């Protein structure tokens, strides 16, 4: 039950005859100006491409948390070292060994 292209174009023209564009008065006008393009494929092979997310939200949040932990940890060590420096400086200023005075003779 395959139709030839001329029978198919005649069928199309008759089906569209009730909605003719401006300038067309009959189905014959449509047939004279109808263009049919046959597209043939060389192979029926189909390729399917899928995109799979390998870096999800859990990985992202884990990486951000790791970086923040590294920076916060580094800044905590810096704060502790600064406190140590201030405390040791104050300790040496207050309770350190007394300076020896030279006696002039």
C-alpha positions as CSV (number, residue, x, y, z in Angstrom):
1,X,0.0,0.0,0.0
2,X,2.9,2.4,-0.8
3,X,1.9,5.5,-2.8
4,X,4.1,6.9,-5.5
5,X,5.4,10.4,-5.1
6,X,3.0,11.8,-7.7
7,X,0.0,10.1,-6.0
8,X,1.2,11.3,-2.7
9,X,1.6,14.9,-3.9
10,X,-1.9,14.8,-5.5
11,X,-3.2,13.5,-2.1
12,X,-1.5,16.3,-0.3
13,X,-2.8,18.9,-2.7
14,X,-6.3,17.7,-2.4
15,X,-6.0,17.5,1.4
16,X,-4.8,21.1,1.6
17,X,-7.2,22.5,-1.0
18,X,-9.5,23.9,1.6
19,X,-6.7,26.0,3.1
20,X,-5.1,27.5,0.0
21,X,-2.6,30.3,0.5
22,X,-3.2,33.6,-1.2
23,X,-2.5,33.4,-4.9
24,X,-3.6,29.8,-5.2
25,X,-7.1,29.1,-6.5
26,X,-7.2,25.3,-7.1
27,X,-5.4,22.1,-6.0
28,X,-3.7,22.2,-9.4
29,X,-1.9,25.4,-8.5
30,X,-0.6,23.7,-5.3
31,X,0.5,20.7,-7.4
32,X,2.4,22.8,-9.8
33,X,4.3,24.6,-7.0
34,X,4.8,21.7,-4.7
35,X,8.3,20.4,-3.9
36,X,8.8,17.0,-2.4
37,X,12.2,16.1,-1.0
38,X,13.1,12.4,-0.4
39,X,15.6,12.0,2.4
40,X,17.4,8.7,2.4
41,X,19.7,7.4,5.0
42,X,22.8,5.3,4.1
43,X,22.6,3.4,7.4
44,X,19.9,2.6,9.9
45,X,22.5,2.6,12.7
46,X,21.5,4.9,15.6
47,X,24.0,6.4,18.0
48,X,22.9,7.4,21.5
49,X,24.8,9.9,23.5
50,X,24.2,10.2,27.3
51,X,25.7,12.7,29.6
52,X,26.3,11.3,33.1
53,X,27.0,13.7,36.0
54,X,30.2,12.4,37.7
55,X,30.7,15.4,40.0
56,X,27.6,15.8,42.0
57,X,26.5,18.1,44.8
58,X,27.9,15.8,47.5
59,X,31.4,15.9,46.0
60,X,31.1,19.7,45.5
61,X,30.1,20.3,49.1
62,X,32.8,17.9,50.4
63,X,35.5,19.8,48.4
64,X,34.2,23.2,49.6
65,X,34.2,21.9,53.2
66,X,37.7,20.5,52.8
67,X,39.1,23.8,51.5
68,X,37.3,25.8,54.1
69,X,38.6,23.5,56.8
70,X,42.1,23.9,55.4
71,X,41.9,27.7,55.5
72,X,40.2,27.8,58.9
73,X,42.8,25.4,60.3
74,X,45.6,27.5,58.9
75,X,44.2,30.7,60.3
76,X,43.7,29.0,63.7
77,X,47.4,28.0,63.8
78,X,48.3,31.6,62.9
79,X,46.1,32.9,65.7
80,X,47.6,30.5,68.2
81,X,51.2,31.4,67.1
82,X,50.4,35.1,67.5
83,X,49.0,34.5,71.0
84,X,52.1,32.5,71.9
85,X,54.3,35.4,70.6
86,X,52.4,38.0,72.6
87,X,52.3,35.9,75.8
88,X,56.0,35.0,75.6
89,X,56.9,38.6,74.9
90,X,54.9,39.8,77.9
91,X,56.4,37.0,80.0
92,X,59.9,38.0,79.1
93,X,59.1,41.7,79.7
94,X,57.7,41.2,83.1
95,X,59.3,38.1,84.5
96,X,62.4,37.6,82.4
97,X,65.9,37.6,83.8
98,X,67.0,41.0,85.1
99,X,69.4,42.9,82.9
100,X,73.0,43.1,84.2
101,X,74.1,46.6,84.8
102,X,77.7,47.4,84.1
103,X,79.4,49.2,86.9
104,X,81.7,52.0,85.7
105,X,84.9,52.2,87.6
